[in-house]
Amino acid sequence: MAREKLREYRTSIGKTQEEMSQIWGITLSFYKQIECGAKNPSIKKIKEFKSRFPTANTDEIFLT
């Protein structure tokens, strides 16, 4: 299942997938796999995401 909320958040802050992956500290390939729903980030990576994107609702993005 695609992570529409992740894509919506990314576009709402005006970032490309490449920019998001660089800020988050993951590869572009892994970011794309997460956004399309092919892969799931670890709890550690979700915490890192929250620290780099404090306005993001990580529960909504990753747990729904």
PDB file with SEQRES, HELIX, SHEET and CRYST1 records, atoms N, CA, C and O in Angstrom:
SEQRES   1 A   64  MET ALA ARG GLU LYS LEU ARG GLU TYR ARG THR SER ILE          
SEQRES   2 A   64  GLY LYS THR GLN GLU GLU MET SER GLN ILE TRP GLY ILE          
SEQRES   3 A   64  THR LEU SER PHE TYR LYS GLN ILE GLU CYS GLY ALA LYS          
SEQRES   4 A   64  ASN PRO SER ILE LYS LYS ILE LYS GLU PHE LYS SER ARG          
SEQRES   5 A   64  PHE PRO THR ALA ASN THR ASP GLU ILE PHE LEU THR              
HELIX    1 AA1 GLU A    4  SER A   12  1                                   9    
HELIX    2 AA2 GLN A   17  TRP A   24  1                                   8    
HELIX    3 AA3 LEU A   28  CYS A   36  1                                   9    
HELIX    4 AA4 ILE A   43  ARG A   52  1                                  10    
HELIX    5 AA5 THR A   58  PHE A   62  1                                   5    
CRYST1    1.000    1.000    1.000  90.00  90.00  90.00 P 1           1          
ATOM      1  N   MET A   1       0.842  -1.190   0.000  1.00  0.00           N  
ATOM      2  CA  MET A   1       0.000   0.000   0.000  1.00  0.00           C  
ATOM      3  C   MET A   1       0.877   1.240   0.000  1.00  0.00           C  
ATOM      4  O   MET A   1       1.786   1.372   0.820  1.00  0.00           O  
ATOM      5  N   ALA A   2       0.604   2.126  -0.904  1.00  0.00           N  
ATOM      6  CA  ALA A   2       1.383   3.356  -1.022  1.00  0.00           C  
ATOM      7  C   ALA A   2       1.173   4.239   0.200  1.00  0.00           C  
ATOM      8  O   ALA A   2       0.104   4.241   0.810  1.00  0.00           O  
ATOM      9  N   ARG A   3       2.186   4.968   0.533  1.00  0.00           N  
ATOM     10  CA  ARG A   3       2.109   5.894   1.656  1.00  0.00           C  
ATOM     11  C   ARG A   3       1.738   7.278   1.127  1.00  0.00           C  
ATOM     12  O   ARG A   3       2.588   8.155   0.981  1.00  0.00           O  
ATOM     13  N   GLU A   4       0.467   7.447   0.850  1.00  0.00           N  
ATOM     14  CA  GLU A   4      -0.020   8.724   0.323  1.00  0.00           C  
ATOM     15  C   GLU A   4       0.271   9.878   1.280  1.00  0.00           C  
ATOM     16  O   GLU A   4       0.562  10.992   0.845  1.00  0.00           O  
ATOM     17  N   LYS A   5       0.192   9.613   2.569  1.00  0.00           N  
ATOM     18  CA  LYS A   5       0.427  10.675   3.553  1.00  0.00           C  
ATOM     19  C   LYS A   5       1.870  11.157   3.517  1.00  0.00           C  
ATOM     20  O   LYS A   5       2.133  12.338   3.741  1.00  0.00           O  
ATOM     21  N   LEU A   6       2.804  10.262   3.239  1.00  0.00           N  
ATOM     22  CA  LEU A   6       4.204  10.660   3.115  1.00  0.00           C  
ATOM     23  C   LEU A   6       4.384  11.548   1.885  1.00  0.00           C  
ATOM     24  O   LEU A   6       5.050  12.582   1.944  1.00  0.00           O  
ATOM     25  N   ARG A   7       3.786  11.131   0.780  1.00  0.00           N  
ATOM     26  CA  ARG A   7       3.873  11.947  -0.436  1.00  0.00           C  
ATOM     27  C   ARG A   7       3.212  13.299  -0.217  1.00  0.00           C  
ATOM     28  O   ARG A   7       3.754  14.330  -0.615  1.00  0.00           O  
ATOM     29  N   GLU A   8       2.039  13.297   0.417  1.00  0.00           N  
ATOM     30  CA  GLU A   8       1.339  14.548   0.686  1.00  0.00           C  
ATOM     31  C   GLU A   8       2.166  15.469   1.578  1.00  0.00           C  
ATOM     32  O   GLU A   8       2.234  16.675   1.337  1.00  0.00           O  
ATOM     33  N   TYR A   9       2.796  14.901   2.608  1.00  0.00           N  
ATOM     34  CA  TYR A   9       3.644  15.714   3.481  1.00  0.00           C  
ATOM     35  C   TYR A   9       4.813  16.289   2.689  1.00  0.00           C  
ATOM     36  O   TYR A   9       5.114  17.479   2.795  1.00  0.00           O  
ATOM     37  N   ARG A  10       5.470  15.449   1.898  1.00  0.00           N  
ATOM     38  CA  ARG A  10       6.622  15.894   1.098  1.00  0.00           C  
ATOM     39  C   ARG A  10       6.239  17.048   0.187  1.00  0.00           C  
ATOM     40  O   ARG A  10       6.949  18.051   0.122  1.00  0.00           O  
ATOM     41  N   THR A  11       5.128  16.912  -0.513  1.00  0.00           N  
ATOM     42  CA  THR A  11       4.729  17.977  -1.429  1.00  0.00           C  
ATOM     43  C   THR A  11       4.279  19.227  -0.671  1.00  0.00           C  
ATOM     44  O   THR A  11       4.454  20.343  -1.159  1.00  0.00           O  
ATOM     45  N   SER A  12       3.701  19.047   0.516  1.00  0.00           N  
ATOM     46  CA  SER A  12       3.246  20.210   1.293  1.00  0.00           C  
ATOM     47  C   SER A  12       4.411  21.067   1.773  1.00  0.00           C  
ATOM     48  O   SER A  12       4.258  22.269   1.986  1.00  0.00           O  
ATOM     49  N   ILE A  13       5.581  20.442   1.943  1.00  0.00           N  
ATOM     50  CA  ILE A  13       6.745  21.224   2.360  1.00  0.00           C  
ATOM     51  C   ILE A  13       7.658  21.560   1.175  1.00  0.00           C  
ATOM     52  O   ILE A  13       8.745  22.111   1.349  1.00  0.00           O  
ATOM     53  N   GLY A  14       7.195  21.219  -0.025  1.00  0.00           N  
ATOM     54  CA  GLY A  14       7.909  21.612  -1.240  1.00  0.00           C  
ATOM     55  C   GLY A  14       9.235  20.906  -1.470  1.00  0.00           C  
ATOM     56  O   GLY A  14      10.178  21.504  -1.987  1.00  0.00           O  
ATOM     57  N   LYS A  15       9.310  19.642  -1.089  1.00  0.00           N  
ATOM     58  CA  LYS A  15      10.548  18.880  -1.257  1.00  0.00           C  
ATOM     59  C   LYS A  15      10.382  17.807  -2.317  1.00  0.00           C  
ATOM     60  O   LYS A  15       9.290  17.275  -2.519  1.00  0.00           O  
ATOM     61  N   THR A  16      11.481  17.499  -2.988  1.00  0.00           N  
ATOM     62  CA  THR A  16      11.510  16.378  -3.928  1.00  0.00           C  
ATOM     63  C   THR A  16      11.838  15.114  -3.146  1.00  0.00           C  
ATOM     64  O   THR A  16      12.234  15.176  -1.982  1.00  0.00           O  
ATOM     65  N   GLN A  17      11.671  13.985  -3.789  1.00  0.00           N  
ATOM     66  CA  GLN A  17      12.045  12.723  -3.149  1.00  0.00           C  
ATOM     67  C   GLN A  17      13.536  12.720  -2.815  1.00  0.00           C  
ATOM     68  O   GLN A  17      13.941  12.234  -1.759  1.00  0.00           O  
ATOM     69  N   GLU A  18      14.335  13.255  -3.703  1.00  0.00           N  
ATOM     70  CA  GLU A  18      15.778  13.305  -3.472  1.00  0.00           C  
ATOM     71  C   GLU A  18      16.115  14.178  -2.264  1.00  0.00           C  
ATOM     72  O   GLU A  18      16.951  13.802  -1.442  1.00  0.00           O  
ATOM     73  N   GLU A  19      15.476  15.328  -2.155  1.00  0.00           N  
ATOM     74  CA  GLU A  19      15.716  16.203  -1.005  1.00  0.00           C  
ATOM     75  C   GLU A  19      15.296  15.525   0.298  1.00  0.00           C  
ATOM     76  O   GLU A  19      16.002  15.605   1.303  1.00  0.00           O  
ATOM     77  N   MET A  20      14.148  14.862   0.271  1.00  0.00           N  
ATOM     78  CA  MET A  20      13.671  14.159   1.464  1.00  0.00           C  
ATOM     79  C   MET A  20      14.665  13.079   1.889  1.00  0.00           C  
ATOM     80  O   MET A  20      14.982  12.949   3.072  1.00  0.00           O  
ATOM     81  N   SER A  21      15.149  12.312   0.925  1.00  0.00           N  
ATOM     82  CA  SER A  21      16.077  11.230   1.264  1.00  0.00           C  
ATOM     83  C   SER A  21      17.379  11.794   1.837  1.00  0.00           C  
ATOM     84  O   SER A  21      17.947  11.219   2.766  1.00  0.00           O  
ATOM     85  N   GLN A  22      17.849  12.903   1.292  1.00  0.00           N  
ATOM     86  CA  GLN A  22      19.085  13.499   1.789  1.00  0.00           C  
ATOM     87  C   GLN A  22      18.906  14.026   3.207  1.00  0.00           C  
ATOM     88  O   GLN A  22      19.764  13.806   4.062  1.00  0.00           O  
ATOM     89  N   ILE A  23      17.810  14.713   3.463  1.00  0.00           N  
ATOM     90  CA  ILE A  23      17.548  15.239   4.801  1.00  0.00           C  
ATOM     91  C   ILE A  23      17.390  14.093   5.799  1.00  0.00           C  
ATOM     92  O   ILE A  23      17.913  14.160   6.912  1.00  0.00           O  
ATOM     93  N   TRP A  24      16.678  13.053   5.406  1.00  0.00           N  
ATOM     94  CA  TRP A  24      16.403  11.914   6.280  1.00  0.00           C  
ATOM     95  C   TRP A  24      17.652  11.068   6.502  1.00  0.00           C  
ATOM     96  O   TRP A  24      17.768  10.386   7.520  1.00  0.00           O  
ATOM     97  N   GLY A  25      18.589  11.109   5.549  1.00  0.00           N  
ATOM     98  CA  GLY A  25      19.814  10.328   5.685  1.00  0.00           C  
ATOM     99  C   GLY A  25      19.691   8.914   5.167  1.00  0.00           C  
ATOM    100  O   GLY A  25      20.353   8.004   5.666  1.00  0.00           O  
ATOM    101  N   ILE A  26      18.834   8.722   4.155  1.00  0.00           N  
ATOM    102  CA  ILE A  26      18.682   7.412   3.528  1.00  0.00           C  
ATOM    103  C   ILE A  26      18.903   7.566   2.029  1.00  0.00           C  
ATOM    104  O   ILE A  26      18.931   8.682   1.510  1.00  0.00           O  
ATOM    105  N   THR A  27      19.058   6.445   1.340  1.00  0.00           N  
ATOM    106  CA  THR A  27      19.267   6.520  -0.097  1.00  0.00           C  
ATOM    107  C   THR A  27      17.961   6.913  -0.798  1.00  0.00           C  
ATOM    108  O   THR A  27      16.867   6.691  -0.278  1.00  0.00           O  
ATOM    109  N   LEU A  28      18.101   7.487  -1.958  1.00  0.00           N  
ATOM    110  CA  LEU A  28      16.925   7.850  -2.752  1.00  0.00           C  
ATOM    111  C   LEU A  28      16.114   6.601  -3.091  1.00  0.00           C  
ATOM    112  O   LEU A  28      14.884   6.626  -3.048  1.00  0.00           O  
ATOM    113  N   SER A  29      16.792   5.527  -3.422  1.00  0.00           N  
ATOM    114  CA  SER A  29      16.118   4.280  -3.752  1.00  0.00           C  
ATOM    115  C   SER A  29      15.259   3.790  -2.588  1.00  0.00           C  
ATOM    116  O   SER A  29      14.108   3.403  -2.786  1.00  0.00           O  
ATOM    117  N   PHE A  30      15.814   3.806  -1.377  1.00  0.00           N  
ATOM    118  CA  PHE A  30      15.072   3.360  -0.203  1.00  0.00           C  
ATOM    119  C   PHE A  30      13.896   4.300   0.065  1.00  0.00           C  
ATOM    120  O   PHE A  30      12.802   3.850   0.406  1.00  0.00           O  
ATOM    121  N   TYR A  31      14.123   5.596  -0.089  1.00  0.00           N  
ATOM    122  CA  TYR A  31      13.026   6.549   0.118  1.00  0.00           C  
ATOM    123  C   TYR A  31      11.876   6.250  -0.850  1.00  0.00           C  
ATOM    124  O   TYR A  31      10.717   6.202  -0.439  1.00  0.00           O  
ATOM    125  N   LYS A  32      12.190   6.053  -2.116  1.00  0.00           N  
ATOM    126  CA  LYS A  32      11.149   5.766  -3.108  1.00  0.00           C  
ATOM    127  C   LYS A  32      10.389   4.489  -2.753  1.00  0.00           C  
ATOM    128  O   LYS A  32       9.172   4.420  -2.926  1.00  0.00           O  
ATOM    129  N   GLN A  33      11.105   3.480  -2.257  1.00  0.00           N  
ATOM    130  CA  GLN A  33      10.456   2.228  -1.870  1.00  0.00           C  
ATOM    131  C   GLN A  33       9.521   2.439  -0.681  1.00  0.00           C  
ATOM    132  O   GLN A  33       8.455   1.828  -0.612  1.00  0.00           O  
ATOM    133  N   ILE A  34       9.915   3.296   0.246  1.00  0.00           N  
ATOM    134  CA  ILE A  34       9.055   3.601   1.387  1.00  0.00           C  
ATOM    135  C   ILE A  34       7.816   4.350   0.914  1.00  0.00           C  
ATOM    136  O   ILE A  34       6.697   4.014   1.301  1.00  0.00           O  
ATOM    137  N   GLU A  35       8.019   5.370   0.072  1.00  0.00           N  
ATOM    138  CA  GLU A  35       6.884   6.183  -0.384  1.00  0.00           C  
ATOM    139  C   GLU A  35       5.885   5.378  -1.201  1.00  0.00           C  
ATOM    140  O   GLU A  35       4.683   5.637  -1.132  1.00  0.00           O  
ATOM    141  N   CYS A  36       6.354   4.419  -1.964  1.00  0.00           N  
ATOM    142  CA  CYS A  36       5.417   3.627  -2.773  1.00  0.00           C  
ATOM    143  C   CYS A  36       4.855   2.438  -1.994  1.00  0.00           C  
ATOM    144  O   CYS A  36       3.977   1.736  -2.496  1.00  0.00           O  
ATOM    145  N   GLY A  37       5.343   2.204  -0.782  1.00  0.00           N  
ATOM    146  CA  GLY A  37       4.802   1.144   0.057  1.00  0.00           C  
ATOM    147  C   GLY A  37       5.476  -0.199  -0.096  1.00  0.00           C  
ATOM    148  O   GLY A  37       5.016  -1.188   0.475  1.00  0.00           O  
ATOM    149  N   ALA A  38       6.562  -0.258  -0.857  1.00  0.00           N  
ATOM    150  CA  ALA A  38       7.259  -1.530  -1.054  1.00  0.00           C  
ATOM    151  C   ALA A  38       8.118  -1.918   0.149  1.00  0.00           C  
ATOM    152  O   ALA A  38       8.366  -3.102   0.376  1.00  0.00           O  
ATOM    153  N   LYS A  39       8.567  -0.937   0.914  1.00  0.00           N  
ATOM    154  CA  LYS A  39       9.396  -1.176   2.097  1.00  0.00           C  
ATOM    155  C   LYS A  39       8.837  -0.390   3.273  1.00  0.00           C  
ATOM    156  O   LYS A  39       8.124   0.599   3.097  1.00  0.00           O  
ATOM    157  N   ASN A  40       9.172  -0.846   4.477  1.00  0.00           N  
ATOM    158  CA  ASN A  40       8.795  -0.153   5.700  1.00  0.00           C  
ATOM    159  C   ASN A  40      10.056   0.290   6.432  1.00  0.00           C  
ATOM    160  O   ASN A  40      11.010  -0.480   6.545  1.00  0.00           O  
ATOM    161  N   PRO A  41      10.069   1.522   6.928  1.00  0.00           N  
ATOM    162  CA  PRO A  41      11.229   1.956   7.704  1.00  0.00           C  
ATOM    163  C   PRO A  41      11.204   1.332   9.095  1.00  0.00           C  
ATOM    164  O   PRO A  41      10.139   1.014   9.626  1.00  0.00           O  
ATOM    165  N   SER A  42      12.373   1.164   9.669  1.00  0.00           N  
ATOM    166  CA  SER A  42      12.467   0.650  11.040  1.00  0.00           C  
ATOM    167  C   SER A  42      11.994   1.728  12.015  1.00  0.00           C  
ATOM    168  O   SER A  42      11.856   2.895  11.648  1.00  0.00           O  
ATOM    169  N   ILE A  43      11.753   1.327  13.243  1.00  0.00           N  
ATOM    170  CA  ILE A  43      11.372   2.287  14.280  1.00  0.00           C  
ATOM    171  C   ILE A  43      12.468   3.348  14.425  1.00  0.00           C  
ATOM    172  O   ILE A  43      12.173   4.533  14.587  1.00  0.00           O  
ATOM    173  N   LYS A  44      13.714   2.923  14.366  1.00  0.00           N  
ATOM    174  CA  LYS A  44      14.839   3.861  14.448  1.00  0.00           C  
ATOM    175  C   LYS A  44      14.752   4.895  13.325  1.00  0.00           C  
ATOM    176  O   LYS A  44      14.940   6.087  13.565  1.00  0.00           O  
ATOM    177  N   LYS A  45      14.471   4.452  12.119  1.00  0.00           N  
ATOM    178  CA  LYS A  45      14.384   5.376  10.982  1.00  0.00           C  
ATOM    179  C   LYS A  45      13.176   6.303  11.118  1.00  0.00           C  
ATOM    180  O   LYS A  45      13.240   7.462  10.708  1.00  0.00           O  
ATOM    181  N   ILE A  46      12.078   5.808  11.689  1.00  0.00           N  
ATOM    182  CA  ILE A  46      10.912   6.669  11.906  1.00  0.00           C  
ATOM    183  C   ILE A  46      11.261   7.750  12.929  1.00  0.00           C  
ATOM    184  O   ILE A  46      10.871   8.907  12.766  1.00  0.00           O  
ATOM    185  N   LYS A  47      11.989   7.382  13.978  1.00  0.00           N  
ATOM    186  CA  LYS A  47      12.423   8.374  14.976  1.00  0.00           C  
ATOM    187  C   LYS A  47      13.350   9.404  14.350  1.00  0.00           C  
ATOM    188  O   LYS A  47      13.253  10.593  14.653  1.00  0.00           O  
ATOM    189  N   GLU A  48      14.247   8.955  13.481  1.00  0.00           N  
ATOM    190  CA  GLU A  48      15.135   9.879  12.779  1.00  0.00           C  
ATOM    191  C   GLU A  48      14.325  10.810  11.876  1.00  0.00           C  
ATOM    192  O   GLU A  48      14.621  12.002  11.784  1.00  0.00           O  
ATOM    193  N   PHE A  49      13.310  10.271  11.216  1.00  0.00           N  
ATOM    194  CA  PHE A  49      12.441  11.088  10.373  1.00  0.00           C  
ATOM    195  C   PHE A  49      11.791  12.180  11.216  1.00  0.00           C  
ATOM    196  O   PHE A  49      11.786  13.348  10.827  1.00  0.00           O  
ATOM    197  N   LYS A  50      11.248  11.804  12.361  1.00  0.00           N  
ATOM    198  CA  LYS A  50      10.571  12.763  13.238  1.00  0.00           C  
ATOM    199  C   LYS A  50      11.526  13.851  13.712  1.00  0.00           C  
ATOM    200  O   LYS A  50      11.131  15.012  13.819  1.00  0.00           O  
ATOM    201  N   SER A  51      12.770  13.496  13.994  1.00  0.00           N  
ATOM    202  CA  SER A  51      13.722  14.504  14.458  1.00  0.00           C  
ATOM    203  C   SER A  51      14.113  15.472  13.340  1.00  0.00           C  
ATOM    204  O   SER A  51      14.426  16.634  13.603  1.00  0.00           O  
ATOM    205  N   ARG A  52      14.095  14.995  12.101  1.00  0.00           N  
ATOM    206  CA  ARG A  52      14.463  15.854  10.968  1.00  0.00           C  
ATOM    207  C   ARG A  52      13.262  16.609  10.386  1.00  0.00           C  
ATOM    208  O   ARG A  52      13.422  17.643   9.738  1.00  0.00           O  
ATOM    209  N   PHE A  53      12.074  16.083  10.625  1.00  0.00           N  
ATOM    210  CA  PHE A  53      10.834  16.706  10.150  1.00  0.00           C  
ATOM    211  C   PHE A  53       9.859  16.815  11.329  1.00  0.00           C  
ATOM    212  O   PHE A  53       8.872  16.082  11.388  1.00  0.00           O  
ATOM    213  N   PRO A  54      10.136  17.728  12.263  1.00  0.00           N  
ATOM    214  CA  PRO A  54       9.334  17.779  13.498  1.00  0.00           C  
ATOM    215  C   PRO A  54       7.866  18.142  13.298  1.00  0.00           C  
ATOM    216  O   PRO A  54       7.050  17.866  14.178  1.00  0.00           O  
ATOM    217  N   THR A  55       7.506  18.746  12.178  1.00  0.00           N  
ATOM    218  CA  THR A  55       6.108  19.089  11.937  1.00  0.00           C  
ATOM    219  C   THR A  55       5.299  17.920  11.382  1.00  0.00           C  
ATOM    220  O   THR A  55       4.074  17.995  11.291  1.00  0.00           O  
ATOM    221  N   ALA A  56       5.978  16.852  11.017  1.00  0.00           N  
ATOM    222  CA  ALA A  56       5.296  15.683  10.424  1.00  0.00           C  
ATOM    223  C   ALA A  56       4.555  14.888  11.487  1.00  0.00           C  
ATOM    224  O   ALA A  56       5.035  14.724  12.609  1.00  0.00           O  
ATOM    225  N   ASN A  57       3.386  14.401  11.117  1.00  0.00           N  
ATOM    226  CA  ASN A  57       2.611  13.519  11.988  1.00  0.00           C  
ATOM    227  C   ASN A  57       3.028  12.090  11.643  1.00  0.00           C  
ATOM    228  O   ASN A  57       2.430  11.455  10.775  1.00  0.00           O  
ATOM    229  N   THR A  58       4.048  11.595  12.323  1.00  0.00           N  
ATOM    230  CA  THR A  58       4.586  10.279  11.984  1.00  0.00           C  
ATOM    231  C   THR A  58       3.582   9.152  12.220  1.00  0.00           C  
ATOM    232  O   THR A  58       3.605   8.147  11.510  1.00  0.00           O  
ATOM    233  N   ASP A  59       2.714   9.306  13.197  1.00  0.00           N  
ATOM    234  CA  ASP A  59       1.678   8.273  13.419  1.00  0.00           C  
ATOM    235  C   ASP A  59       0.805   8.153  12.181  1.00  0.00           C  
ATOM    236  O   ASP A  59       0.525   7.051  11.710  1.00  0.00           O  
ATOM    237  N   GLU A  60       0.382   9.291  11.662  1.00  0.00           N  
ATOM    238  CA  GLU A  60      -0.492   9.297  10.480  1.00  0.00           C  
ATOM    239  C   GLU A  60       0.242   8.786   9.247  1.00  0.00           C  
ATOM    240  O   GLU A  60      -0.320   8.044   8.442  1.00  0.00           O  
ATOM    241  N   ILE A  61       1.492   9.186   9.106  1.00  0.00           N  
ATOM    242  CA  ILE A  61       2.268   8.800   7.922  1.00  0.00           C  
ATOM    243  C   ILE A  61       2.624   7.323   7.922  1.00  0.00           C  
ATOM    244  O   ILE A  61       2.469   6.650   6.903  1.00  0.00           O  
ATOM    245  N   PHE A  62       3.095   6.814   9.039  1.00  0.00           N  
ATOM    246  CA  PHE A  62       3.654   5.469   9.060  1.00  0.00           C  
ATOM    247  C   PHE A  62       2.783   4.396   9.716  1.00  0.00           C  
ATOM    248  O   PHE A  62       3.016   3.207   9.500  1.00  0.00           O  
ATOM    249  N   LEU A  63       1.790   4.789  10.506  1.00  0.00           N  
ATOM    250  CA  LEU A  63       1.031   3.786  11.246  1.00  0.00           C  
ATOM    251  C   LEU A  63      -0.411   3.626  10.766  1.00  0.00           C  
ATOM    252  O   LEU A  63      -1.174   2.862  11.358  1.00  0.00           O  
ATOM    253  N   THR A  64      -0.786   4.321   9.723  1.00  0.00           N  
ATOM    254  CA  THR A  64      -2.160   4.172   9.217  1.00  0.00           C  
ATOM    255  C   THR A  64      -2.160   3.487   7.877  1.00  0.00           C  
ATOM    256  O   THR A  64      -3.223   3.273   7.293  1.00  0.00           O  
TER     257      THR A  64                                                      
END                                                                             
